[in-house]
């Protein structure tokens, strides 16, 4: 799913900064940038018969983990940067069914 998500974002002008980035006890699937925005991207994959879609699977616990990871990443990389990037949380859902692979990108899917 990560490859499909990454290809989708790159085709839309994002530059991949890192993949599977470990920050503390959390993992960021993709860290991408376009212009002055750095997006922390959670990638979710579901098969055709899944009860809920990939985007609905981001629960409060997962959001809290990603927010803590973003705060730590900010302190480590951009705290003293004179022009730090804007940080955004995106979700990319990848669904595979008999018709193929479908990718949905939700920029700003949730806020801190």
N, C-alpha and C positions, 0 to 999 in steps of 0.2 A: 504493500500500500504506500510505503514511503516513496518508492520510485515514481509511482503514478502522481502522487501529490507534488513531489518535487518538480517533475516534468511540467505539470499544470502551472505551477507558480513561475517557473523560469520562462515558459512561453508567454506569460503575462508581464514580463519585465522585472521580476524579482531576482535578486542575486542571493544565492545560498551562501551564508556565512559559516554555518556549522550544521552537522547532522548528529543526532543522538548525543546531545550535549549534556553531560552530567554536572549539575549544580547542586552541591550538598547531596541530599538524598533524593532529589528530584531529577527527572530527565526531561529535557526539551527535545521533542522530535526533530523540529527544524527551526533554525534561526535564520531568517531571511531579511533582506533589506531592499527597499525601493525608495529612491529619493532620500528624504530625511526621516523615514519611518523604518524602525526595526520591528519586525513581527515575530513574536514567539508563537510558533505554530504547533498545535496539537493535531495529529493525524489519527483519524478513526476509520476503521474498515469494518464493513458488515457484508455478509453474504445475502443473497436474494431473499432467503426465508427469515431474516432477522425480524424480531418483534418490533424493535424501534430502529430508527435510522441512526447513522453514525454520529450525527450532530447532537441528537438527543441524549447520547450516552455520556456527555460531559456533565458530571454531577458536581455538587458543591465541594466535595472533598477534592476532586481532581482540580477544580478551579483554584482552591486554596493552595494546593501544592504548586501549581503553576505561578500563582501570584507571589508566593514565597521565593520561588526560584528566580523570578524576574527581579524581585527586590535585591536578592543576593548578587545577581548578575550585574545589576545597576551599580551596586557598591563596588564590585570588583573591576568593572570596565569603564564606567562613564561618570562616576561621582565627581571626579575632578576635571572632566572634559569641559572646555570652555563653550563648546556647542554640541551638547549631547543629542543623540537622536531621540525622536519621540518613540515610545514603546507602545505596541498594540498587541492584543491577544487575538489570534486568528484560529479558526478551526477549518480543517480540510477533511471532508468526508469522502471516502471511496467506497462505492457499492459495486459489487460484481454480481451480475445475473446472467441469464441466458442470452441477453442482448449485448453483453459486453461490460465494460468498465465505465462507471459514471463518477465523475469527480465534481464535488461542490465545494467552493471556497467561500467562507463567511468571514470577511474582514471585520475586525472589531466585534467578535462574537460575544465577548463579555468584557467587563471592566474590573479594575482592581478596587 
